[in-house]
Structures are given as C-alpha cells and as structure tokens.
Amino acid sequence: MSWLAPDYFDRELPLSVDDRKEIRRQAWKLWFANRWNPAIYIVVIAAINVLGDLALRHIRGHIGQMLWWHWLIAAIVFILILLCSIRGLQSWRFAPLARQVVREQGFNICPKCGKRLRDATDCPRHGAV
C-alpha cells in the first residue's frame, strides 16, 4: 500500500524509517492546521457517495431488480474511485507540506517534485526552482 501513502520526496535521501515517520507526523500537523483540508476531503467523499447512489438508482431503474453481482461491481467501482480520489487529494494537498518539512530539516529538494538537488540549484525535472 505504499502507493497510497508515499513519501512525496526522493527516497535516496539519507533518512531513517523513524525520520520519515516524523516527517509525515509533522506534515500531518501542518495539514490539520489548515481547516480547509479536512473539509475538502469530506466534500469529496460525500460527492462520491452521492454519485454512487445516483448511479445505483439509475441502474435499478433500467434493469429492475439488482442482483448480487450488480452490488459487487458497484462496491468495487466505488472503492476504486474513493482510493484514487484520496490519492489525488494527497498529492495535491499533502505532498507540498511533506516537502516543506523536509526542506526545513535542511535537505535541498525540489519543492514541486521532491527530487534531491545535489550540486545544482536547478531541478533535473523542472529546471530552475
């Protein structure tokens, strides 16, 4: 499940497992400091729930009775959409905070992608930072 909770910065950084956990903990503190972040998550999850309910009502209206495999397919699709949306929200809202914490600890990384900037100040992916 590392794709669901990645580090959001270069894995080549000389950090122990405990250091990485501490970075995540500090990033979550920053995340919860902004009151809009939990609200965005709640709105997205509620919207997915409403859309799923509307899709099930639409299917039920066209085919009549829902069979067990209709429910199974709907549950699988709902879970996949939920996981992908959470991953997208993490990349959009949480990743910059994790990179900020790493930069505050003195590591020279790109604030956009988290790639380690060794000698140069230019990111190999984004150019000048």
MDTraj code that builds the backbone (N, CA, C; nanometers):
import mdtraj as md
import numpy as np

residues = "MET SER TRP LEU ALA PRO ASP TYR PHE ASP ARG GLU LEU PRO LEU SER VAL ASP ASP ARG LYS GLU ILE ARG ARG GLN ALA TRP LYS LEU TRP PHE ALA ASN ARG TRP ASN PRO ALA ILE TYR ILE VAL VAL ILE ALA ALA ILE ASN VAL LEU GLY ASP LEU ALA LEU ARG HIS ILE ARG GLY HIS ILE GLY GLN MET LEU TRP TRP HIS TRP LEU ILE ALA ALA ILE VAL PHE ILE LEU ILE LEU LEU CYS SER ILE ARG GLY LEU GLN SER TRP ARG PHE ALA PRO LEU ALA ARG GLN VAL VAL ARG GLU GLN GLY PHE ASN ILE CYS PRO LYS CYS GLY LYS ARG LEU ARG ASP ALA THR ASP CYS PRO ARG HIS GLY ALA VAL".split()
xyz = np.array([
    [0.0816, -0.1198, 0.0000],
    [0.0000, 0.0000, 0.0000],
    [0.0862, 0.1266, 0.0000],
    [0.2125, 0.1150, -0.0381],
    [0.2978, 0.2342, -0.0385],
    [0.2524, 0.3347, -0.1438],
    [0.1785, 0.2898, -0.2460],
    [0.1283, 0.3841, -0.3465],
    [0.0217, 0.4743, -0.2863],
    [-0.0429, 0.4299, -0.1782],
    [-0.1466, 0.5112, -0.1153],
    [-0.0887, 0.6097, -0.0151],
    [0.0284, 0.5788, 0.0398],
    [0.0935, 0.6687, 0.1350],
    [0.2426, 0.6802, 0.1025],
    [0.2775, 0.7391, -0.0095],
    [0.4189, 0.7517, -0.0452],
    [0.4885, 0.8601, 0.0364],
    [0.6194, 0.8736, 0.0173],
    [0.6965, 0.9716, 0.0927],
    [0.6821, 1.1129, 0.0368],
    [0.6550, 1.1271, -0.0913],
    [0.6411, 1.2570, -0.1595],
    [0.7731, 1.3310, -0.1727],
    [0.8830, 1.2636, -0.1465],
    [1.0145, 1.3209, -0.1694],
    [1.1087, 1.2066, -0.2053],
    [1.2277, 1.2410, -0.2496],
    [1.3232, 1.1451, -0.3030],
    [1.3576, 1.0381, -0.1996],
    [1.3463, 0.9121, -0.2399],
    [1.3773, 0.8006, -0.1499],
    [1.5269, 0.7865, -0.1250],
    [1.6092, 0.8544, -0.2032],
    [1.7538, 0.8473, -0.1863],
    [1.8049, 0.9367, -0.0733],
    [1.7191, 1.0149, -0.0144],
    [1.7622, 1.0998, 0.0970],
    [1.8065, 1.0114, 0.2140],
    [1.9137, 1.0501, 0.2815],
    [1.9634, 0.9680, 0.3924],
    [1.8777, 0.9849, 0.5185],
    [1.7595, 0.9267, 0.5149],
    [1.6664, 0.9354, 0.6280],
    [1.6341, 0.7949, 0.6770],
    [1.6285, 0.7790, 0.8072],
    [1.5890, 0.6504, 0.8636],
    [1.4363, 0.6379, 0.8585],
    [1.3890, 0.5202, 0.8924],
    [1.2442, 0.4968, 0.8953],
    [1.1788, 0.5882, 0.9985],
    [1.2446, 0.6054, 1.1112],
    [1.1888, 0.6926, 1.2156],
    [1.1856, 0.8384, 1.1700],
    [1.2890, 0.8813, 1.0956],
    [1.2894, 1.0182, 1.0425],
    [1.1753, 1.0395, 0.9448],
    [1.1509, 0.9404, 0.8614],
    [1.0399, 0.9516, 0.7648],
    [0.9049, 0.9570, 0.8358],
    [0.8900, 0.8778, 0.9420],
    [0.7655, 0.8821, 1.0198],
    [0.7478, 1.0184, 1.0857],
    [0.8564, 1.0740, 1.1356],
    [0.8497, 1.2060, 1.1991],
    [0.8134, 1.3137, 1.0965],
    [0.8682, 1.3018, 0.9751],
    [0.8342, 1.3974, 0.8691],
    [0.6860, 1.3895, 0.8377],
    [0.6333, 1.2674, 0.8255],
    [0.4892, 1.2516, 0.7990],
    [0.4059, 1.3096, 0.9132],
    [0.4499, 1.2856, 1.0375],
    [0.3752, 1.3368, 1.1531],
    [0.3717, 1.4893, 1.1518],
    [0.4849, 1.5522, 1.1250],
    [0.4893, 1.6983, 1.1194],
    [0.4072, 1.7518, 1.0016],
    [0.4106, 1.6809, 0.8887],
    [0.3315, 1.7239, 0.7732],
    [0.1821, 1.7134, 0.8033],
    [0.1405, 1.6074, 0.8744],
    [0.0000, 1.5956, 0.9119],
    [-0.0405, 1.7075, 1.0076],
    [0.0500, 1.7481, 1.0962],
    [0.0200, 1.8619, 1.1843],
    [-0.0068, 1.9872, 1.1016],
    [0.0790, 2.0106, 1.0006],
    [0.0571, 2.1260, 0.9133],
    [-0.0731, 2.1116, 0.8354],
    [-0.1013, 1.9889, 0.7935],
    [-0.2229, 1.9636, 0.7154],
    [-0.3472, 1.9968, 0.7973],
    [-0.3501, 1.9526, 0.9227],
    [-0.4663, 1.9788, 1.0078],
    [-0.4712, 2.1236, 1.0549],
    [-0.3596, 2.1951, 1.0479],
    [-0.3594, 2.3371, 1.0854],
    [-0.4431, 2.4194, 0.9885],
    [-0.4527, 2.3752, 0.8639],
    [-0.5371, 2.4417, 0.7650],
    [-0.6765, 2.3792, 0.7735],
    [-0.7741, 2.4548, 0.8165],
    [-0.9087, 2.3995, 0.8389],
    [-0.9776, 2.3555, 0.7110],
    [-0.9300, 2.4004, 0.5956],
    [-0.9955, 2.3640, 0.4698],
    [-0.9599, 2.2235, 0.4237],
    [-0.8462, 2.1706, 0.4640],
    [-0.8062, 2.0378, 0.4173],
    [-0.9048, 1.9281, 0.4577],
    [-0.9415, 1.9155, 0.5862],
    [-1.0416, 1.8134, 0.6190],
    [-1.1758, 1.8393, 0.5512],
    [-1.2123, 1.9653, 0.5358],
    [-1.3396, 1.9976, 0.4699],
    [-1.3396, 1.9514, 0.3245],
    [-1.2269, 1.9699, 0.2551],
    [-1.2177, 1.9255, 0.1154],
    [-1.2339, 1.7744, 0.1079],
    [-1.1677, 1.7004, 0.1977],
    [-1.1819, 1.5547, 0.1995],
    [-1.3272, 1.5137, 0.2221],
    [-1.3934, 1.5770, 0.3181],
    [-1.5321, 1.5414, 0.3488],
    [-1.6227, 1.5688, 0.2297],
    [-1.6030, 1.6826, 0.1626],
    [-1.6851, 1.7163, 0.0462],
    [-1.6634, 1.6163, -0.0664],
    [-1.5388, 1.5786, -0.0909],
    [-1.5099, 1.4833, -0.1989],
    [-1.5711, 1.3474, -0.1675],
    [-1.5575, 1.2996, -0.0455],
    [-1.6142, 1.1697, -0.0088],
    [-1.7667, 1.1739, -0.0155],
    [-1.8279, 1.2836, 0.0275],
    [-1.9738, 1.2967, 0.0180],
    [-2.0190, 1.2992, -0.1281],
    [-1.9450, 1.3689, -0.2136],
    [-1.9807, 1.3740, -0.3553],
    [-1.9699, 1.2358, -0.4193],
    [-1.8673, 1.1610, -0.3852],
    [-1.8537, 1.0251, -0.4388],
    [-1.9697, 0.9385, -0.3911],
    [-2.0098, 0.9545, -0.2660],
    [-2.1218, 0.8780, -0.2130],
    [-2.2516, 0.9122, -0.2863],
    [-2.2755, 1.0394, -0.3084],
    [-2.3980, 1.0813, -0.3790],
    [-2.3962, 1.0306, -0.5230],
    [-2.2835, 1.0436, -0.5903],
    [-2.2752, 0.9955, -0.7283],
    [-2.2947, 0.8441, -0.7358],
    [-2.2395, 0.7717, -0.6392],
    [-2.2599, 0.6268, -0.6365],
    [-2.4059, 0.5913, -0.6165],
    [-2.4724, 0.6633, -0.5279],
    [-2.6146, 0.6392, -0.5039],
    [-2.6971, 0.6693, -0.6289],
    [-2.6642, 0.7792, -0.6969],
    [-2.7360, 0.8121, -0.8204],
    [-2.7128, 0.7065, -0.9284],
    [-2.5910, 0.6553, -0.9373],
    [-2.5615, 0.5517, -1.0365],
    [-2.6400, 0.4240, -1.0056],
    [-2.6473, 0.3852, -0.8782],
    [-2.7241, 0.2658, -0.8425],
    [-2.8726, 0.2843, -0.8706],
    [-2.9250, 0.4019, -0.8447],
    [-3.0671, 0.4280, -0.8747],
    [-3.0927, 0.4220, -1.0257],
    [-2.9969, 0.4724, -1.1030],
    [-3.0096, 0.4689, -1.2491],
    [-3.0091, 0.3244, -1.2992],
    [-2.9169, 0.2438, -1.2460],
    [-2.9099, 0.1025, -1.2859],
    [-3.0377, 0.0308, -1.2464],
    [-3.0837, 0.0545, -1.1247],
    [-3.2059, -0.0105, -1.0771],
    [-3.3257, 0.0286, -1.1626],
    [-3.3282, 0.1536, -1.2092],
    [-3.4391, 0.1984, -1.2927],
    [-3.4410, 0.1323, -1.4294],
    [-3.3243, 0.0971, -1.4810],
    [-3.3170, 0.0357, -1.6138],
    [-3.3342, -0.1149, -1.6127],
    [-3.2854, -0.1810, -1.5094],
    [-3.2915, -0.3272, -1.5115],
    [-3.3878, -0.3852, -1.4095],
    [-3.4470, -0.3021, -1.3291],
    [-3.5421, -0.3519, -1.2305],
    [-3.4737, -0.3987, -1.1042],
    [-3.4663, -0.5290, -1.0858],
    [-3.4113, -0.5836, -0.9622],
    [-3.2582, -0.5890, -0.9695],
    [-3.1948, -0.5500, -0.8602],
    [-3.0488, -0.5564, -0.8522],
    [-3.0077, -0.6968, -0.8071],
    [-2.9195, -0.7568, -0.8808],
    [-2.8669, -0.8874, -0.8434],
    [-2.7401, -0.8690, -0.7600],
    [-2.6922, -0.9775, -0.6993],
    [-2.5754, -0.9672, -0.6109],
    [-2.4526, -0.9164, -0.6839],
    [-2.4343, -0.9549, -0.8076],
    [-2.3139, -0.9112, -0.8792],
    [-2.3217, -0.7654, -0.9207],
    [-2.4426, -0.7094, -0.9326],
    [-2.4549, -0.5653, -0.9565],
    [-2.3992, -0.4886, -0.8364],
    [-2.4355, -0.5347, -0.7166],
    [-2.3873, -0.4711, -0.5951],
    [-2.2356, -0.4861, -0.5814],
    [-2.1841, -0.6026, -0.6186],
    [-2.0402, -0.6267, -0.6109],
    [-1.9641, -0.5339, -0.7045],
    [-2.0117, -0.5222, -0.8263],
    [-1.9470, -0.4321, -0.9225],
    [-1.9542, -0.2880, -0.8731],
    [-2.0693, -0.2472, -0.8223],
    [-2.0848, -0.1105, -0.7717],
    [-1.9905, -0.0854, -0.6538],
    [-1.9761, -0.1823, -0.5644],
    [-1.8871, -0.1658, -0.4491],
    [-1.7412, -0.1558, -0.4938],
    [-1.7011, -0.2382, -0.5885],
    [-1.5629, -0.2340, -0.6378],
    [-1.5340, -0.1000, -0.7053],
    [-1.6248, -0.0542, -0.7878],
    [-1.6056, 0.0748, -0.8549],
    [-1.6010, 0.1878, -0.7532],
    [-1.6891, 0.1845, -0.6541],
    [-1.6899, 0.2878, -0.5502],
    [-1.5566, 0.2906, -0.4752],
    [-1.5056, 0.1740, -0.4369],
    [-1.3794, 0.1684, -0.3629],
    [-1.2637, 0.2182, -0.4488],
    [-1.2606, 0.1803, -0.5758],
    [-1.1533, 0.2277, -0.6641],
    [-1.1575, 0.3791, -0.6826],
    [-1.2759, 0.4338, -0.7021],
    [-1.2880, 0.5783, -0.7177],
    [-1.2480, 0.6491, -0.5885],
    [-1.2875, 0.5942, -0.4758],
    [-1.2522, 0.6536, -0.3464],
    [-1.1013, 0.6534, -0.3249],
    [-1.0355, 0.5406, -0.3512],
    [-0.8906, 0.5326, -0.3332],
    [-0.8164, 0.6272, -0.4271],
    [-0.8601, 0.6330, -0.5522],
    [-0.7943, 0.7229, -0.6481],
    [-0.8146, 0.8695, -0.6105],
    [-0.9314, 0.9040, -0.5614],
    [-0.9547, 1.0431, -0.5237],
    [-0.8757, 1.0808, -0.3985],
    [-0.8645, 0.9886, -0.3039],
    [-0.7840, 1.0164, -0.1851],
    [-0.6381, 1.0332, -0.2240],
    [-0.5894, 0.9477, -0.3131],
    [-0.4502, 0.9587, -0.3592],
    [-0.4282, 1.0920, -0.4315],
    [-0.5228, 1.1332, -0.5126],
    [-0.5110, 1.2614, -0.5815],
    [-0.5113, 1.3785, -0.4851],
    [-0.5984, 1.3726, -0.3856],
    [-0.6029, 1.4792, -0.2860],
    [-0.4742, 1.4840, -0.2042],
    [-0.4170, 1.3669, -0.1750],
    [-0.2906, 1.3657, -0.1018],
    [-0.1799, 1.4304, -0.1841],
    [-0.1751, 1.3986, -0.3123],
    [-0.0715, 1.4580, -0.3978],
    [-0.0900, 1.6082, -0.4097],
    [-0.2135, 1.6517, -0.4111],
    [-0.2427, 1.7935, -0.4299],
    [-0.2264, 1.8739, -0.3018],
    [-0.2735, 1.8197, -0.1882],
    [-0.2766, 1.8965, -0.0638],
    [-0.1686, 1.8580, 0.0373],
    [-0.1320, 1.7287, 0.0447],
    [-0.0398, 1.6831, 0.1489],
    [0.1058, 1.6856, 0.1037],
    [0.1325, 1.6538, -0.0204],
    [0.2705, 1.6434, -0.0695],
    [0.3500, 1.7727, -0.0511],
    [0.2957, 1.8909, -0.0833],
    [0.3740, 2.0127, -0.0601],
    [0.4109, 2.0337, 0.0865],
    [0.3255, 1.9904, 0.1774],
    [0.3556, 2.0051, 0.3198],
    [0.4688, 1.9118, 0.3618],
    [0.4667, 1.7888, 0.3118],
    [0.5748, 1.6949, 0.3440],
    [0.7076, 1.7456, 0.2890],
    [0.7053, 1.8012, 0.1675],
    [0.8289, 1.8555, 0.1093],
    [0.8760, 1.9777, 0.1872],
    [0.7843, 2.0569, 0.2367],
    [0.8205, 2.1735, 0.3169],
    [0.8919, 2.1300, 0.4453],
    [0.8422, 2.0263, 0.5104],
    [0.9054, 1.9764, 0.6325],
    [1.0463, 1.9252, 0.6026],
    [1.0638, 1.8554, 0.4904],
    [1.1955, 1.8040, 0.4539],
    [1.2914, 1.9194, 0.4278],
    [1.2442, 2.0219, 0.3585],
    [1.3295, 2.1384, 0.3313],
    [1.3655, 2.2107, 0.4616],
    [1.2733, 2.2160, 0.5571],
    [1.3012, 2.2790, 0.6862],
    [1.4056, 2.2021, 0.7659],
    [1.4204, 2.0725, 0.7373],
    [1.5217, 1.9929, 0.8056],
    [1.6590, 2.0071, 0.7404],
    [1.6689, 2.0904, 0.6367],
    [1.7979, 2.1202, 0.5778],
    [1.8315, 2.0450, 0.4510],
    [1.7414, 1.9648, 0.3999],
    [1.7671, 1.8926, 0.2756],
    [1.7295, 1.9807, 0.1576],
    [1.8128, 1.9801, 0.0569],
    [1.7893, 2.0602, -0.0627],
    [1.7109, 1.9754, -0.1625],
    [1.5798, 1.9916, -0.1637],
    [1.4944, 1.9170, -0.2567],
    [1.4083, 2.0142, -0.3351],
    [1.3600, 1.9668, -0.4488],
    [1.2707, 2.0473, -0.5321],
    [1.1346, 2.0585, -0.4623],
    [1.0815, 2.1789, -0.4470],
    [0.9505, 2.1914, -0.3806],
    [0.8351, 2.1395, -0.4659],
    [0.8571, 2.1217, -0.5963],
    [0.7493, 2.0733, -0.6832],
    [0.7399, 1.9212, -0.6852],
    [0.8568, 1.8530, -0.6968],
    [0.8536, 1.7075, -0.7121],
    [0.9222, 1.6324, -0.5995],
    [1.0006, 1.7006, -0.5172],
    [1.0690, 1.6350, -0.4063],
    [1.2002, 1.5702, -0.4445],
    [1.2459, 1.5885, -0.5671],
    [1.3728, 1.5307, -0.6129],
    [1.4888, 1.5999, -0.5439],
    [1.5884, 1.5216, -0.5044],
    [1.7050, 1.5757, -0.4346],
    [1.7904, 1.6586, -0.5303],
    [1.8237, 1.7794, -0.4863],
    [1.9092, 1.8680, -0.5645],
    [2.0492, 1.8602, -0.5044],
    [2.1371, 1.7868, -0.5679],
    [2.2694, 1.7613, -0.5093],
    [2.3610, 1.8812, -0.5207],
    [2.4146, 1.9051, -0.6389],
    [2.5114, 2.0140, -0.6560],
    [2.4447, 2.1420, -0.7050],
    [2.3560, 2.1257, -0.7982],
    [2.2940, 2.2432, -0.8602],
    [2.1701, 2.2860, -0.7830],
    [2.1257, 2.4037, -0.8122],
    [2.0002, 2.4507, -0.7542],
    [1.8840, 2.4311, -0.8496],
    [1.9133, 2.3749, -0.9680],
    [1.8088, 2.3507, -1.0670],
    [1.7629, 2.2052, -1.0585],
    [1.6320, 2.1868, -1.0630],
    [1.5738, 2.0533, -1.0611],
    [1.5945, 1.9877, -1.1973],
    [1.6352, 1.8605, -1.2019],
    [1.6523, 1.7943, -1.3303],
    [1.5189, 1.7761, -1.4048],
    [1.4073, 1.7785, -1.3346],
    [1.2769, 1.7633, -1.3993],
    [1.2136, 1.8955, -1.4374],
    [1.2272, 1.9952, -1.3504],
    [1.1555, 2.1213, -1.3694],
    [1.2429, 2.2381, -1.4087],
    [1.3751, 2.2216, -1.4108],
    [1.4628, 2.3344, -1.4414],
    [1.4836, 2.4206, -1.3183],
    [1.4831, 2.5498, -1.3390],
    [1.5067, 2.6415, -1.2273],
    [1.3922, 2.6356, -1.1277],
    [1.4281, 2.6359, -1.0009],
    [1.3262, 2.6291, -0.8944],
    [1.3154, 2.7640, -0.8285],
])
top = md.Topology()
chain = top.add_chain()
for i, resn in enumerate(residues, 1):
    res = top.add_residue(resn, chain, resSeq=i)
    for name in ("N", "CA", "C"):
        top.add_atom(name, md.element.get_by_symbol(name[0]), res)
traj = md.Trajectory(xyz[None], top)
